[in-house]
Amino acid sequence: MTNIEIINKLKSSIFKDEDNEDYSLNFKDGLTTAEINELAKSFPNKKIDDELIEILKETSGWEDYGLDQIDFTSIGAFGFTELSPNSVTLGHDGFGNHWILDILNDGALGFVYYACHDPAVFLKYADNLNDFLKSMLEFHQSPTENYLNEIHDKTVYDVWKSDKNLFDKIDFVHANKAYIPFLNEFEGNDWVIADLRNAKNKDGFAWGKFGPNNLTKRHPQELIWVIKKKKKGFFEKLFGY
């Protein structure tokens, strides 16, 4: 299904919640050409990708049942620019968890990520906007068993426990010498590299393992993040947490 076909299906359908009660989604109007041109000023390269423009002409979003709302105009609303310098916050659940569409430096659309608050995990949710919309349709058609719930309820904890996409700086440099110029600005070896260059859906990293405000910088082109290792305090060393 195309993006617009999925949106029209969501518009016209009556769904049932977990209590078997009927509900429908409340859609907002689409944007005018003038409104789209004004919105484009906030995007990288002052450009909105044609795929997103097509959706914006149909609707700017909707009030959702699972997420607080879907909003295709929310460029920059996510706030964690260390994770995604430019993004559209497709949706959030009101508890600090966000689904974001990464916007590349040239304005092109990147992957959809899920940024979880607790545990503090950042993972690849979908390859593209179409797959995100398909997951939303699945969520409403099957409210108990679906991809969105699996990510929210299980996958984030699997990622938290796994360090497969995290590498000590010294080990990463040995295997990726082309990134030495970028990594030279981070003095010493008290850094961890999160590498999602070859990430599949559900792959991610637990940036929160290294303490608050320790996420430092994302590579300007590649899906690589540099994270400062947290130095343990006295009580952490004493009690081992």
N, C-alpha and C positions, 0 to 999 in steps of 0.2 A: 504494500500500500504506500502511496505517496504521503507526504506530510499533510497536504490538504485533505486527502481522503481520510486519514486518521482523525484529523481535527473535526471534519464533518460527521464522522461516526461518533465521536465523543459528544458533539453538539446534539445530535438527534436521538441519542440513546437514553433509556431509563435503566439505571443500574440498581442493584440491591447491595446493601451494606452487610456487615457481618451478622446483624440482627434480622436480616431478611426484609429490611425496610427499603422502600423505593426512594431513589434520589436522582436528580439530574444536575448537570454542571451549569453554572451561570457564566456565560461567556461575555467578554468585553468586545466592543466594536473594534474594527481594524483602524489603522492609521491612514491619514491622507498622505498624499505625496509630499506636501509641505511639512507635515509632522515627521515623516521619515527623514527628510533632508535635514531637519533640525536635530533629530536624534543622532544622525550620522556624525555630527560634529564631536560627539563624545566617544566615538569609536576610533581605534588605531587607524592611522592613515586617512581618517575622516571618511571611512568607507564601510558600508554594511553589505555583507555578502548577499548575493541574489537569492539564495535559498532562504535566508532569514527575512529578506524584504517580502518575498511571496507570502510568508506566514503573517508578517506584520500587517499586510494589506487585508488579510482575512480576519485576524484578531490580534489584539495586543496581549491576550492571555485570558485566564478564567479563574474563578474561585473554585478551588478543588476540594474534594472530600478527604483525600489522604494527605496532601500537602496543603499548607495554608493558602497558597495561590500559585498559579503559573504565570510568569511575567516575562515576556520576550523583550521588554524595553529596559530592563534593569541593569544596564551597563554600569559597571563599577560598584554595584551595591554590595557585593560580597565582602570587600574590604581587605581580605588577606592577600595583599598583592605579592607577598613573598611566595605564596603558593601559586597564584595565577595573577600576573600583572594586569591582565585585561580579561574580563569575563562578563557574561550575562548570567545572573542568578535565576535559573529556570524555575526553581522552587525551593522552599524551605518548610520545615515542619513545626516551627515555633519553638523548638528546643535546641537551637544552635546548630542544626544539621542542614547542609545546603547541597543542592544539585546545581552545578555550574557548567556553562558552556564556555570553554576556553576560546578566546579570540586571539589569533596570532598577530604578530606585529604588522603584517600587511593587510589586516582586516579579514583574512580568511578564517573559516570556522575550524576549530580544533576538536579535540575529544570532549566528551561530557564526563565530568568528575563528580564524585561524591565526597564531600568534606564533612567528616563526622566530628562531633564535638566531644563525645565521651563513648568510647576511647578516641583520642585525638589521632585520627587516621585520615589519610588522603588517598583515594584510590580511583582507578579508571572504571567508570560506570558503563560507558557506551562508546562505540566507535564514532558515532555521529548523532546529529539531532534527530534523524529519522528513527534510529534505534531507541533513543530516549522516549519519543512519542509512542512507539510501539509498546514500550514497557509501561507507559501510563495507561494505555488502552487495556493491556493485560491486567494491570492492577485493579481497574474498575470492573472488569469482567470476571475476575477471580480474586476477590478481596482477601482470601485467607492464604492461598499459595500462589506466589508470584515472584518475579525477579526483584522488584523493588524491596519487598519485605525480606527476601533472602539476604540482600546486601545490607539492609538496615539491622537485621536481627542476628545474622550469623557471620557474614563475610568480614565485617569490620573487626571482629574478635580474632578471626583467623589471621588477618593481616597484622594485628597488634602482636600476636604471638610469634610471627615469623619475621626474620631479618633478611630474607632472601634478596631484597632489593636495596639493602643498606650495606655500604662498604666503608671501611676506614679509609681516610684520604690517602695514606701511603700505599695501600693495596690498590686503590682505584687508579692512582697515578701510574703505577708500574704497568698496568694493563691498558691504560688509555693516555698515552703520552701526548696525544694531540690536544688534550685539555689542560696541559700544564700552564699555558699563558693565562687562562681563566682562573685556575686554582692558585696561582702564585700570589694573588691578593689576600689569600687566607693563610696567614703565617702559622707555622708549626703544624703538628699532626693531630691537634685536638679537634678534628672535624670528622663528620660522617657525610658520605655522599649517597643520596638517594637517586637511583637510576631507573627511570621508567621508559627508556628509549625503545625497548622492545616489549613493552607491557601489553598483556592481554587484558580483556575485561576481568575485573575482580582483583587485578594486581595493584599493589599500592605500597605505602610505607607509613610507619607510625612515627610521625614527627614529634608527637607529644612525649615520647620516651625520654627525650633529652632535656626536659624542663621547659617552663614557660618562657616565651620570647626568645628561644634559641634558634628558631628557624631564621636563616640568614639571607640566602640569595638563590634565585633560580637563574640558570644559564639563559642568555637572551634568545637563543635559537633552539637548543636541545632540551629534552625533558630530563634535566639533571638539576638537583637541588643540593645546596651545601648547608649543613646543619651543624651548629656548634655543640660539642659535647658538653653536657652539664657536669660541673664539678661537684662531687658529693660533699655535703656539709658534715659536721661532726656527728650528728645523730644518725645520718644516713650510713656513714661508715661504721658506726657503733652497732646499729641494729640490722644493717645489711639490706636496706630498702632504698 
